[in-house]
Amino acid sequence: MDEEKQTKSLITVRIELFGTARTVCSRRHVDVELPERTRASEMAAALAEKCPEVLGKVVLEDASGLQKSFIFNLNGTSFVDGEEELALKPGDFILLFSSLAGG
């Protein structure tokens, strides 16, 4: 990860995987370290680092975000839209599923 991320306060967040993401990673979830103030692009890159099998299938080849047919959701209550900055707290979790077929 880049130097800017290393200077930010990091927390561990669980990314729950559904559908294709779960299939290609062969697991239900991935725990990643993210800055407390983070964006979807950072979540996608952290996921790709832990589970490189998602590259090109779920995460863009350059790990800069999700493929168009996938979406992140914070705590099951709000969708993460583009480069909106999130304020994560310990205990938060991210859901990742297909936006086309309900996951």
C-alpha positions in Angstrom: 0.0 0.0 0.0 1.1 3.6 -0.5 2.9 5.8 2.1 -0.2 8.0 2.7 -2.1 5.0 3.9 0.7 4.0 6.2 0.5 7.4 8.0 -3.2 7.1 8.6 -4.7 5.2 11.5 -5.6 1.7 10.4 -8.4 -0.6 11.6 -9.3 -4.1 10.7 -12.5 -4.5 8.7 -14.2 -7.7 7.6 -15.3 -7.8 3.9 -18.1 -10.4 3.6 -18.1 -12.0 0.2 -21.1 -13.1 -1.8 -21.7 -14.7 -5.2 -18.7 -14.6 -7.6 -16.5 -13.0 -5.0 -17.0 -15.8 -2.6 -16.6 -18.4 -5.3 -13.3 -17.0 -6.7 -11.8 -16.4 -3.2 -13.0 -19.8 -1.9 -14.0 -18.1 1.5 -16.9 -16.3 3.1 -14.9 -13.2 4.2 -11.6 -11.5 4.2 -10.2 -9.3 7.0 -8.3 -6.3 5.7 -6.6 -3.3 7.2 -8.0 0.1 6.0 -7.6 3.7 7.0 -10.4 5.0 9.3 -11.3 7.4 6.5 -11.3 5.3 3.3 -12.8 5.0 -0.1 -14.2 2.1 -2.2 -11.0 2.1 -4.3 -8.9 1.4 -1.1 -11.3 -1.4 -0.1 -11.0 -2.9 -3.6 -7.2 -2.7 -3.5 -7.0 -4.2 0.0 -9.3 -7.1 -1.1 -7.2 -7.8 -4.2 -4.0 -7.8 -2.0 -5.5 -10.5 0.2 -7.3 -12.4 -2.5 -5.6 -11.8 -5.9 -8.1 -14.2 -7.6 -10.6 -11.3 -7.7 -8.6 -9.3 -10.1 -10.4 -9.0 -13.4 -13.4 -10.8 -12.1 -14.7 -8.7 -9.2 -12.0 -6.0 -8.9 -10.6 -4.1 -11.9 -7.3 -5.4 -13.2 -5.4 -2.4 -11.8 -7.1 -2.8 -8.4 -8.5 0.7 -8.6 -12.1 -0.2 -7.9 -14.8 -2.8 -8.5 -16.1 -4.1 -11.8 -19.3 -2.3 -12.7 -21.5 -5.3 -11.7 -20.3 -5.3 -8.1 -21.0 -3.0 -5.1 -19.9 -2.5 -1.5 -22.3 -2.0 1.3 -21.4 -0.7 4.8 -22.9 -2.6 7.7 -25.8 -3.7 5.6 -27.3 -0.3 5.7 -25.8 2.0 3.1 -24.2 1.4 -0.3 -20.8 2.8 -1.0 -20.9 5.0 -4.0 -17.8 5.6 -6.1 -15.2 7.7 -4.3 -17.3 8.8 -1.4 -15.1 8.8 1.7 -16.3 6.6 4.6 -15.5 7.1 8.3 -15.0 3.5 9.4 -15.2 2.4 13.1 -14.0 -0.8 14.8 -16.6 -3.4 14.3 -17.8 -2.1 10.9 -18.1 -4.6 8.2 -18.4 -4.4 4.4 -20.6 -6.5 2.2 -19.5 -7.2 -1.4 -22.0 -8.6 -3.8 -23.2 -8.4 -7.4 -25.4 -5.4 -8.1 -27.1 -7.3 -11.0 -28.5 -10.5 -9.6 -28.7 -9.9 -5.8 -25.3 -11.6 -5.2 
